[in-house]
Amino acid sequence: MGADRRQNGAIFWGVAQRLAFIDTWFYWGGSVSRVDLARRFCICTQQASADLGRYAEIAPGDMAYNRSLKRYKASEIFQLAIVKPDPARYLAQLLIGDRAANEADSWLDTPPAFDLVSGPLRRIDPVVLKRYVAAVRDVAPIKVFYQSMSLCQSRSLIGVDLRLIPSPSTGSDGIPVQPVMRTMSSKTLS
């Protein structure tokens, strides 16, 4: 671990970027592999292994290796250790990935299907967006509280329905889906 630190104990910029990448992928995508790191940062898989080991030291218990997938998965107790969740940056990464000339321009592995509609910017709850992205990625249904914008009862619960969206896709108009979303398994739906 000494080779990745300066004399004052600070981690080199490249190492910090790779650790932030691991943290980000665990949060938004749920998993990361040595190959993901090697491709994104043009490093050898041995360096990627060292970075994953370093991450495990920083965030013990936050990841578990899945031998069949050859990927590290975020554990049930995972919490971001390095970066703060930034929904605006994630949605920007979706745009970059969609329009990128090469995949190195985006940090996303396999972005969900999405479209973009311009609109007013509002705060997006990262927990809500994360659950929604997981539902899109896993093709899992979600329950949402839905209020029609054609009704004039803004900021009230009149006209709000609890709806099941069987297989969501992602779109962003800059306006977040603020109500609580819960992912559901197919067992819950039966």
C-alpha positions as a Markdown table, in Angstrom:
| # | Residue | x | y | z |
|---|---|---|---|---|
| 1 | Met | 0.0 | 0.0 | 0.0 |
| 2 | Gly | 3.0 | 2.3 | 0.4 |
| 3 | Ala | 3.5 | 2.7 | -3.4 |
| 4 | Asp | 0.1 | 4.4 | -3.8 |
| 5 | Arg | 0.7 | 7.1 | -1.2 |
| 6 | Arg | 2.8 | 10.2 | -1.1 |
| 7 | Gln | 5.1 | 11.0 | 1.8 |
| 8 | Asn | 2.4 | 13.0 | 3.5 |
| 9 | Gly | 0.1 | 10.0 | 3.5 |
| 10 | Ala | -2.3 | 11.4 | 0.8 |
| 11 | Ile | -3.4 | 8.9 | -1.9 |
| 12 | Phe | -2.2 | 9.6 | -5.4 |
| 13 | Trp | -4.8 | 11.2 | -7.7 |
| 14 | Gly | -5.1 | 8.1 | -10.0 |
| 15 | Val | -5.6 | 5.7 | -7.1 |
| 16 | Ala | -8.2 | 8.1 | -5.6 |
| 17 | Gln | -10.0 | 8.2 | -9.0 |
| 18 | Arg | -10.1 | 4.4 | -9.2 |
| 19 | Leu | -11.4 | 4.1 | -5.6 |
| 20 | Ala | -14.1 | 6.6 | -6.3 |
| 21 | Phe | -15.1 | 4.7 | -9.5 |
| 22 | Ile | -15.4 | 1.4 | -7.4 |
| 23 | Asp | -17.6 | 3.2 | -4.8 |
| 24 | Thr | -19.7 | 4.8 | -7.6 |
| 25 | Trp | -20.3 | 1.5 | -9.4 |
| 26 | Phe | -21.2 | -0.3 | -6.2 |
| 27 | Tyr | -23.8 | 2.4 | -5.5 |
| 28 | Trp | -25.4 | 2.8 | -8.9 |
| 29 | Gly | -24.7 | -0.6 | -10.5 |
| 30 | Gly | -24.4 | -3.0 | -7.6 |
| 31 | Ser | -21.2 | -4.6 | -8.8 |
| 32 | Val | -17.7 | -4.1 | -10.3 |
| 33 | Ser | -15.0 | -6.4 | -11.7 |
| 34 | Arg | -11.3 | -6.2 | -12.2 |
| 35 | Val | -11.9 | -6.1 | -15.9 |
| 36 | Asp | -14.2 | -3.0 | -15.5 |
| 37 | Leu | -11.3 | -1.2 | -13.7 |
| 38 | Ala | -8.7 | -2.4 | -16.2 |
| 39 | Arg | -10.7 | -1.2 | -19.2 |
| 40 | Arg | -11.8 | 2.1 | -17.7 |
| 41 | Phe | -8.4 | 3.2 | -16.5 |
| 42 | Cys | -6.1 | 1.2 | -18.8 |
| 43 | Ile | -4.4 | -0.6 | -16.0 |
| 44 | Cys | -3.4 | -4.2 | -15.6 |
| 45 | Thr | -5.7 | -6.6 | -13.8 |
| 46 | Gln | -3.1 | -7.0 | -11.0 |
| 47 | Gln | -3.4 | -3.2 | -10.3 |
| 48 | Ala | -7.2 | -3.6 | -10.4 |
| 49 | Ser | -7.0 | -6.4 | -7.8 |
| 50 | Ala | -4.8 | -4.2 | -5.6 |
| 51 | Asp | -7.3 | -1.3 | -5.9 |
| 52 | Leu | -10.2 | -3.6 | -5.0 |
| 53 | Gly | -8.2 | -4.8 | -2.0 |
| 54 | Arg | -7.5 | -1.2 | -1.0 |
| 55 | Tyr | -11.2 | -0.5 | -1.3 |
| 56 | Ala | -12.0 | -3.5 | 1.0 |
| 57 | Glu | -9.6 | -2.0 | 3.6 |
| 58 | Ile | -11.4 | 1.4 | 3.4 |
| 59 | Ala | -14.9 | -0.1 | 3.4 |
| 60 | Pro | -14.7 | -3.5 | 5.2 |
| 61 | Gly | -17.8 | -5.7 | 4.6 |
| 62 | Asp | -19.1 | -3.5 | 1.8 |
| 63 | Met | -18.4 | -6.0 | -1.0 |
| 64 | Ala | -18.4 | -9.8 | -1.6 |
| 65 | Tyr | -16.9 | -11.7 | -4.5 |
| 66 | Asn | -19.3 | -13.7 | -6.7 |
| 67 | Arg | -17.2 | -16.5 | -8.2 |
| 68 | Ser | -19.7 | -17.5 | -10.8 |
| 69 | Leu | -20.0 | -13.9 | -12.2 |
| 70 | Lys | -16.3 | -13.1 | -11.5 |
| 71 | Arg | -17.5 | -9.8 | -10.0 |
| 72 | Tyr | -17.5 | -8.1 | -6.7 |
| 73 | Lys | -21.1 | -7.3 | -5.6 |
| 74 | Ala | -22.1 | -4.6 | -3.1 |
| 75 | Ser | -23.1 | -6.3 | 0.1 |
| 76 | Glu | -26.4 | -5.9 | 2.0 |
| 77 | Ile | -24.6 | -3.5 | 4.4 |
| 78 | Phe | -22.9 | -1.4 | 1.6 |
| 79 | Gln | -22.6 | 2.3 | 2.2 |
| 80 | Leu | -20.7 | 4.8 | 0.1 |
| 81 | Ala | -17.3 | 5.2 | 1.6 |
| 82 | Ile | -15.7 | 7.8 | -0.8 |
| 83 | Val | -18.2 | 9.7 | -2.8 |
| 84 | Lys | -21.5 | 11.3 | -2.1 |
| 85 | Pro | -24.5 | 10.2 | -4.3 |
| 86 | Asp | -25.0 | 12.7 | -7.0 |
| 87 | Pro | -28.2 | 12.0 | -9.1 |
| 88 | Ala | -27.4 | 14.9 | -11.4 |
| 89 | Arg | -24.0 | 13.4 | -12.2 |
| 90 | Tyr | -25.5 | 10.0 | -12.7 |
| 91 | Leu | -28.1 | 11.3 | -15.2 |
| 92 | Ala | -25.3 | 13.3 | -16.9 |
| 93 | Gln | -23.3 | 10.0 | -17.2 |
| 94 | Leu | -26.4 | 8.5 | -18.9 |
| 95 | Leu | -26.3 | 11.3 | -21.5 |
| 96 | Ile | -22.5 | 11.0 | -21.9 |
| 97 | Gly | -22.8 | 7.2 | -22.4 |
| 98 | Asp | -25.5 | 7.6 | -24.9 |
| 99 | Arg | -23.7 | 10.2 | -26.9 |
| 100 | Ala | -20.1 | 9.1 | -26.3 |
| 101 | Ala | -17.8 | 8.3 | -29.2 |
| 102 | Asn | -16.2 | 5.7 | -27.1 |
| 103 | Glu | -17.2 | 4.0 | -23.8 |
| 104 | Ala | -14.2 | 5.5 | -21.9 |
| 105 | Asp | -16.1 | 8.8 | -21.8 |
| 106 | Ser | -18.7 | 7.4 | -19.5 |
| 107 | Trp | -18.3 | 5.7 | -16.1 |
| 108 | Leu | -21.4 | 3.5 | -16.7 |
| 109 | Asp | -21.1 | -0.2 | -17.4 |
| 110 | Thr | -24.4 | -1.0 | -19.1 |
| 111 | Pro | -26.6 | 2.0 | -18.8 |
| 112 | Pro | -30.4 | 1.4 | -18.6 |
| 113 | Ala | -32.5 | 2.3 | -21.6 |
| 114 | Phe | -33.5 | 6.0 | -21.2 |
| 115 | Asp | -34.5 | 9.1 | -22.9 |
| 116 | Leu | -34.2 | 12.8 | -22.0 |
| 117 | Val | -36.8 | 15.5 | -21.9 |
| 118 | Ser | -35.7 | 19.0 | -21.1 |
| 119 | Gly | -37.4 | 20.6 | -18.2 |
| 120 | Pro | -36.9 | 22.5 | -14.9 |
| 121 | Leu | -34.1 | 21.3 | -12.7 |
| 122 | Arg | -35.1 | 20.0 | -9.3 |
| 123 | Arg | -33.4 | 18.1 | -6.5 |
| 124 | Ile | -33.4 | 14.3 | -7.0 |
| 125 | Asp | -33.3 | 12.0 | -3.9 |
| 126 | Pro | -30.3 | 9.7 | -4.6 |
| 127 | Val | -31.9 | 6.8 | -2.7 |
| 128 | Val | -35.1 | 7.0 | -4.8 |
| 129 | Leu | -33.0 | 7.2 | -8.0 |
| 130 | Lys | -30.8 | 4.3 | -6.9 |
| 131 | Arg | -33.9 | 2.1 | -6.3 |
| 132 | Tyr | -35.4 | 3.1 | -9.6 |
| 133 | Val | -32.2 | 2.3 | -11.5 |
| 134 | Ala | -31.9 | -1.1 | -9.7 |
| 135 | Ala | -35.5 | -1.9 | -10.8 |
| 136 | Val | -34.7 | -0.9 | -14.4 |
| 137 | Arg | -31.4 | -2.9 | -14.4 |
| 138 | Asp | -33.0 | -6.0 | -12.8 |
| 139 | Val | -36.2 | -5.7 | -14.8 |
| 140 | Ala | -38.1 | -5.7 | -11.5 |
| 141 | Pro | -41.5 | -4.1 | -11.0 |
| 142 | Ile | -41.8 | -1.1 | -8.6 |
| 143 | Lys | -44.6 | 0.6 | -6.7 |
| 144 | Val | -44.9 | 4.3 | -6.9 |
| 145 | Phe | -47.2 | 7.0 | -5.6 |
| 146 | Tyr | -48.4 | 8.7 | -8.7 |
| 147 | Gln | -50.1 | 12.1 | -9.0 |
| 148 | Ser | -51.4 | 13.3 | -12.3 |
| 149 | Met | -50.0 | 16.7 | -13.3 |
| 150 | Ser | -53.4 | 17.5 | -14.9 |
| 151 | Leu | -55.0 | 17.6 | -11.4 |
| 152 | Cys | -54.7 | 21.0 | -9.7 |
| 153 | Gln | -54.1 | 19.6 | -6.2 |
| 154 | Ser | -50.3 | 20.1 | -6.1 |
| 155 | Arg | -48.7 | 19.3 | -2.8 |
| 156 | Ser | -51.7 | 17.4 | -1.5 |
| 157 | Leu | -52.4 | 13.7 | -1.5 |
| 158 | Ile | -55.8 | 14.2 | -3.2 |
| 159 | Gly | -55.7 | 12.3 | -6.5 |
| 160 | Val | -52.6 | 10.3 | -5.6 |
| 161 | Asp | -52.7 | 6.6 | -6.6 |
| 162 | Leu | -50.4 | 3.8 | -5.5 |
| 163 | Arg | -49.4 | 2.2 | -8.9 |
| 164 | Leu | -47.4 | -0.8 | -9.9 |
| 165 | Ile | -45.0 | -0.2 | -12.8 |
| 166 | Pro | -44.3 | -3.7 | -14.1 |
| 167 | Ser | -41.0 | -3.1 | -15.9 |
| 168 | Pro | -39.8 | 0.5 | -15.7 |
| 169 | Ser | -37.5 | 2.2 | -18.1 |
| 170 | Thr | -35.6 | 5.4 | -17.3 |
| 171 | Gly | -36.3 | 8.9 | -18.5 |
| 172 | Ser | -35.3 | 12.2 | -17.1 |
| 173 | Asp | -37.1 | 15.5 | -17.5 |
| 174 | Gly | -35.1 | 17.0 | -14.7 |
| 175 | Ile | -38.0 | 16.5 | -12.4 |
| 176 | Pro | -37.4 | 13.6 | -10.0 |
| 177 | Val | -40.0 | 11.0 | -9.0 |
| 178 | Gln | -40.0 | 12.1 | -5.4 |
| 179 | Pro | -42.4 | 9.6 | -3.8 |
| 180 | Val | -41.0 | 6.6 | -2.2 |
| 181 | Met | -40.4 | 3.7 | -4.6 |
| 182 | Arg | -40.1 | 0.2 | -3.4 |
| 183 | Thr | -38.7 | -2.6 | -5.6 |
| 184 | Met | -40.7 | -5.7 | -5.5 |
| 185 | Ser | -39.9 | -9.3 | -6.3 |
| 186 | Ser | -42.1 | -11.4 | -8.5 |
| 187 | Lys | -43.1 | -13.3 | -5.3 |
| 188 | Thr | -44.6 | -10.1 | -3.9 |
| 189 | Leu | -46.8 | -9.7 | -7.0 |
| 190 | Ser | -48.3 | -13.2 | -6.9 |
